[in-house]
Amino acid sequence: MNTLLNRRWLLVTMLLATVVGAGYLVVPVGQGRVSQASCDKIQVGWTETHLDALLGGSDSKLFDLTTNQPVLLEAGWRNEDGDEIKVSFGGSLRATGKSFTPTKLSVFELAKGRIERRMRALWR
C-alpha cells in the first residue's frame, strides 16, 4: 500500500512538472510592444520620437536623393510572432495613418516558434 502511494505521488509530481514546463515553453511571458493595443494608442500627428518611445526603434528610413536628408514615409515594426504595425507619414514627418496586421501563423506554428526561441535562450 505504501509503495502504491509513493508511485502516485511520483506520477502527480512528474505530471505537474511537465505541465509547468510546457506552459513555460508555450505561453508568452507578456504582451510585446507590437500589438493591437499599441496600435490603438498611436495618434495622428505623432512624430517618430513618440513612436520610438512606444514601439522601439524602426530602421525603415528613406532618404531624399536631392538633399540626402532622411525622409520617413512609412515605418514598420514587427514582433517575433509576425504581428506588424505600419505607420505612414506626411510631408511634415508626422503620422498620418496606421495599420495593424496580425500574424498569419497558426496556433501550432506560434507555439513551435516560441519553444524554439526559449530553448535557444536556455542554452546561451
N, C-alpha and C positions, 0 to 999 in steps of 0.2 A: 504494500500500500504506500509506503514511504517513497519507494522508487518511482511509482506512478505519479505521485505528487511532484516529485523533483523533475520528471520529464515534462509535465505540464508547465511548470514554471519556466523551464528552459525553452519550450516552444513558444510560450507567450512572450518571453524576453526577446527571442530571435525575431518573432513577427513584429513586435514593436520597433525594434532596431531597423528592420527592413522598411517599415512604413516611414519612419522618421528619415532614414537615409534617402529613400525615393523622393520624399517631399522636399528635402534639401536640394536634390538634383533637378527636379522638375518645376517646382513652384518659383515664380520670380520673387526676388527679395523685396522689391519695391517698384513703384511706378517710375520709369525713367523720365528724362526731360522731354523726349519726343512722344507726345500722347495727344489724344483729342482734347483733354483738359488744358494742356499747354497751348494748343492751337486756339482754343476758345478765349484765352487770356490776351492774345495778340490783338492789338487795336490798330486801325488805320491811322497813319501818321507817325507810327513808331519809327525810330531810327535803327540803324544797325547795332548801335550800342545797347539799346533796350533789348533787342532780340538776342544779342550775345549774352546778356545777363540772364535771360530766361532760358535759353536753349543751349548755350555754349557757342563756341566759335564755329563759323562756317568758312569753307575755303572756296565758295562759289563767287569769286570776284571776276568781273570782266573789265578790260581796260579800253579806254578811248584811244584809238591809234593816233589821233591828231595831237592830243595833249599828253599822252602817256599817263593819264591820271586814272585811277581805278573808278569805274562806274558800276555800281551794283544794280543790275536789272532784275535778277531773281536769285534768291539764296535758298538752299535746301539743307535740311537736317534729317538724318536717318538714324534709327536706333538699331541694336543688334538683331531684333526680331524682324526688321524690314518695314516698320511703320515710318512714314515720311511726312514732313511738314515743308511746304514750299511757300515762300513769301515773295511777292513781286513788288518792285519799287518804281516810283515815278521819277520825273526829272529832278525833283528836289531831294532825291535819295531818302524818301520816306515811304513806308509801307503803304501800298495801295490795294493789295489783295492778299489772301491767304488761302491755303487748302491743306487738308489732312487726308492722307491716303493710308488706310490700314494695310497691314501685311496681307499677302495672298497665300501665305503658308498655312497648311493645315495644323490642327492641334498637335498631331504627332510629329510634324516637322519642327514646330516650335519647341516641343519637349526635347527632341533629339538635339537641336542646336544648343539649348540651354544645358543639357547634360554634357555635351562636348566642351562647351566653354568652361563649365565648372570643373570638369575633370582636368582640363589643361591648367586651370588656376590652382588646383590642388597639387599638381606635380611641379610647380615652379618654386 
